[in-house]
Amino acid sequence: MAEHTAVNDQITDAVTQVNVKVLAESPAMAMGSIYQTMAHSTGILFENAVSAQQQQNTLTQAAANMGVMQIYSMDTMAGAAGTEKVSQAGIADNLTSLLTVLQSFRR
């Protein structure tokens, strides 16, 4: 069992004041911590937004580049389409013969 000793009143007052000070400051310290956390989270949010915008800009530039390449190659594509049409000149005859066969099945 502990012995009761006399403690100076100034010491007990100082300890009491420190305890009261710590308890009084704890809500402010908690709010400060919350504000720091929110500021950090908002900073990360903006960093992610900037990163997404940069990636979108890269995709936009790539799409524009592909569009320009297609525009510049339009003559080549038209030539290829014309060549294909010329090479398939006998298709009308094939379709006519197919139509004749189908009509013979209807009778």
Secondary structure by P-SEA (a helix, b strand, c coil): cbbbbbccaaaaaaaaaaaaaaaaaaaaaaaaaaaaaaaaaaaaaaaaaaaaaaaaaaaaaaaaaaaaaaaaaaaaaaaaaaaaaaaacaaaaaaaaaaaaaaaaac
